[in-house]
Amino acid sequence: MKFYDLRINPEKLDEDNVESFLDTLKHLGFHGVSIYNPNNRHGELLKLFKKKSEEREIDYVRRLDIIPKTKGELNKWLAKNRYKFEIIAVNPKNLEVARRAAEDERVDIIYFDDFEGLFDYIQARIMSRKEKVLEICVKKLLSSVHRPPALYKYYKILSIAGMYKLKIVAVSGATTLYDLRSPRDLCSTLNILGHKDDNYSCVRKIPSEIIEENRFKLSKTFVLPGVIIEGKEDTKKIPSLQDNWPLLDKGKNRKNT
């Protein structure tokens, strides 16, 4: 099973910095990586990262971070980009968007950087019912160590997540090489606050499940929910995935999207 850091955020995406990040990630034991990509800000620059990742046999995962102010804005980004990215992550800024993101089948991951108070029992219950993954940024968490009220927010988040058995991914959120952490360190940081993960699922099993599922949905084998093309890929590996993907018209909004 591969280890993934699903969110790094390099200060610069020039060739030297990209290579340094990838070499360090590989040295730390990671097999795959995603870049923080708010509202597709990086665009063409991600091609360089993808190329350098392939040269090092690191699995580059296409990610889009949506930071919407309204439900309409969220829906617009989802309708336009769901078929272009392997991971869709949402950082809601208000309660209305947080609830909608939890309900929408096109969203994979939700995180609450700088808006931790939006994650409450109701949000956790909806996310659990809709099988959404909660992402915790270790860089943000560690910056709270000397601020007890802020650190308590993360303790509360992980406690509520545990009550509803939410799936959690731990990411470094690294902006510099010194922010990178090994897979074990990412999981151990959450363990300190009560999240038990002896199998490193937060950097291994859960990221792999998201990626495998969405790559299947983006493949030529998958046509529509309930419709697949037999023989092109081994669909036995991922049973019933076609039942979990919403039917969308490109460029058009549909009910419940």
C-alpha positions in Angstrom: 0.0 0.0 0.0 1.3 3.4 -0.9 1.8 6.4 1.4 0.3 9.8 0.2 0.7 13.4 1.3 -2.4 14.8 -0.3 -1.6 18.4 0.3 1.7 20.2 0.0 1.8 23.9 -0.7 5.3 25.0 -2.0 6.0 28.7 -1.8 7.4 28.5 -5.3 6.7 26.1 -8.2 9.9 26.6 -10.0 12.0 23.7 -11.2 14.5 23.6 -8.4 12.0 23.9 -5.6 9.7 21.3 -7.2 12.6 18.8 -7.4 13.7 19.5 -3.8 10.2 18.8 -2.6 9.8 15.6 -4.5 13.2 14.3 -3.6 12.5 14.9 0.1 9.0 13.3 -0.1 10.5 10.2 -1.7 13.2 10.1 1.0 10.6 10.3 3.7 8.8 7.3 2.2 5.9 8.7 0.2 4.8 7.2 -3.0 2.2 9.9 -4.0 1.5 13.6 -3.6 -1.0 16.3 -4.3 -0.5 20.1 -4.4 -2.8 22.6 -2.8 -4.6 24.1 -5.8 -7.1 26.8 -4.6 -9.7 27.5 -7.3 -7.2 26.0 -9.9 -4.7 28.9 -9.2 -1.7 26.9 -10.4 -3.1 25.8 -13.7 -0.3 25.2 -16.2 2.4 25.1 -13.5 1.1 21.7 -12.4 2.4 20.2 -15.6 5.9 20.7 -14.4 5.1 19.1 -11.1 3.5 16.1 -12.9 6.5 15.7 -15.2 9.0 15.8 -12.3 6.9 13.4 -10.3 6.8 10.9 -13.1 10.6 11.1 -13.4 10.9 10.0 -9.8 8.2 7.4 -10.0 6.0 9.4 -7.6 2.2 9.2 -8.1 1.0 12.7 -8.9 -2.7 13.1 -8.0 -4.6 16.0 -9.6 -6.4 18.0 -6.8 -8.7 21.0 -6.8 -9.3 23.0 -3.7 -12.6 24.9 -3.8 -13.0 27.8 -1.4 -16.6 29.0 -2.1 -18.5 31.9 -0.5 -21.9 30.6 -1.5 -23.7 27.4 -2.5 -24.0 28.7 -6.0 -20.3 29.3 -6.3 -19.6 25.8 -5.0 -22.0 24.2 -7.5 -20.5 26.2 -10.3 -17.0 25.0 -9.6 -18.1 21.4 -9.1 -20.1 21.3 -12.3 -17.2 22.6 -14.3 -14.3 20.7 -12.7 -15.5 17.3 -11.3 -14.4 15.5 -14.4 -11.0 17.1 -14.5 -9.6 16.3 -11.1 -9.0 13.1 -9.1 -9.6 14.8 -5.8 -12.1 17.6 -5.0 -11.5 19.2 -1.6 -13.6 22.0 -0.2 -12.7 24.6 2.5 -16.0 26.2 3.4 -16.1 29.7 4.9 -19.6 29.6 6.3 -22.1 27.2 7.6 -24.3 27.1 4.6 -21.5 26.1 2.3 -20.2 23.6 4.8 -23.5 21.8 5.0 -23.9 21.8 1.2 -20.4 20.5 0.6 -21.2 17.6 3.0 -24.3 16.7 1.1 -22.9 16.9 -2.4 -21.8 13.6 -3.9 -19.1 15.3 -6.1 -17.1 16.4 -3.0 -14.4 14.0 -1.7 -12.7 15.9 1.1 -13.8 18.7 3.4 -11.4 20.6 5.7 -11.8 23.7 7.9 -8.5 25.6 7.9 -9.1 28.9 9.7 -12.8 28.0 10.1 -12.6 25.2 12.6 -15.8 26.3 14.4 -17.9 25.2 11.4 -17.2 21.6 12.2 -19.9 20.6 14.7 -22.0 17.6 15.6 -24.4 18.2 12.8 -21.7 18.7 10.2 -20.0 15.4 11.4 -23.3 13.5 11.2 -23.9 14.7 7.6 -20.4 13.9 6.5 -20.6 10.5 8.1 -23.9 9.7 6.3 -22.5 10.9 3.0 -19.1 9.2 3.5 -17.1 12.4 3.2 -13.5 12.4 4.3 -12.2 15.0 6.9 -8.7 16.4 6.2 -6.5 17.6 9.0 -3.5 19.9 8.1 -0.6 19.0 10.4 1.2 22.3 9.7 -1.9 24.2 11.0 -2.2 21.9 13.9 1.4 22.2 15.0 1.2 26.0 14.7 -1.5 25.8 17.5 0.8 24.1 20.0 1.6 27.3 21.9 -2.0 28.5 21.7 -4.2 26.3 24.0 -7.6 27.6 22.7 -6.6 26.9 19.1 -5.1 23.5 19.9 -8.3 22.6 21.8 -10.3 23.2 18.6 -8.4 20.4 16.9 -8.9 18.2 19.9 -12.6 18.8 19.7 -12.7 18.2 15.9 -11.0 14.9 16.3 -13.2 13.9 19.2 -16.4 14.7 17.3 -15.0 12.9 14.2 -14.3 9.8 16.3 -17.9 9.8 17.6 -19.2 9.6 14.1 -16.4 7.3 12.8 -15.4 9.8 10.1 -12.6 8.8 7.8 -9.6 11.2 8.2 -6.6 12.0 6.1 -3.6 13.8 7.5 -1.6 16.1 5.3 1.5 18.1 5.9 0.3 21.4 4.2 4.1 22.0 3.8 5.1 25.4 2.3 8.8 24.7 2.9 10.9 21.5 3.0 11.1 21.9 6.8 7.3 21.5 7.1 7.4 18.0 5.5 6.7 15.1 7.8 7.1 11.3 7.4 4.0 9.2 7.1 4.5 8.0 10.6 4.9 11.5 12.0 1.7 12.8 10.3 -0.3 10.0 11.9 1.4 10.3 15.3 0.5 14.0 15.5 -3.1 13.1 15.3 -2.6 10.2 17.8 -1.5 12.7 20.4 -4.9 14.3 20.3 -6.7 11.0 20.6 -7.1 9.8 17.0 -5.9 6.2 17.1 -4.6 5.0 13.7 -2.1 2.1 14.3 -2.3 1.1 10.6 -1.5 4.6 9.2 -4.8 4.6 7.4 -4.8 8.5 7.3 -1.9 8.5 4.9 -2.3 5.1 3.3 -5.6 3.3 3.1 -8.0 6.2 3.0 -6.1 8.3 0.4 -5.6 5.2 -1.8 -9.4 4.5 -1.7 -10.3 8.0 -2.8 -7.8 8.0 -5.6 -8.6 4.5 -6.8 -12.3 5.2 -6.8 -12.1 8.5 -8.7 -9.7 7.2 -11.3 -12.1 4.5 -12.0 -14.9 7.1 -12.4 -12.7 9.2 -14.7 -11.7 6.2 -16.8 -13.2 5.1 -20.2 -14.7 2.1 -18.4 -17.1 4.2 -16.4 -19.9 5.7 -18.5 -22.8 6.6 -16.2 -24.0 5.5 -12.8 -24.9 1.8 -13.4 -23.3 1.8 -16.8 -19.8 0.5 -17.5 -17.9 -0.9 -20.4 -16.8 -4.4 -19.7 -13.4 -5.7 -20.7 -11.4 -2.5 -20.7 -10.4 -2.6 -17.1 -10.7 -4.9 -14.2 -13.8 -3.6 -12.6 -13.9 -6.4 -10.0 -11.5 -4.4 -7.9 -14.0 -1.7 -7.2 -17.5 -3.2 -6.8 -20.6 -0.9 -7.0 -18.6 2.3 -7.5 -20.9 3.3 -10.3 -23.8 3.5 -7.9 -22.1 6.3 -6.0 -21.4 8.8 -8.8 -24.0 11.5 -9.6 -25.3 11.8 -13.2 -24.2 15.3 -14.4 -24.5 17.2 -17.6 -21.4 19.1 -18.5 -22.0 22.8 -18.3 -25.5 22.4 -16.9 -26.8 22.3 -13.3 -29.1 19.5 -12.3 -31.2 18.9 -9.3 -29.2 17.9 -6.2 -25.9 19.0 -7.8 
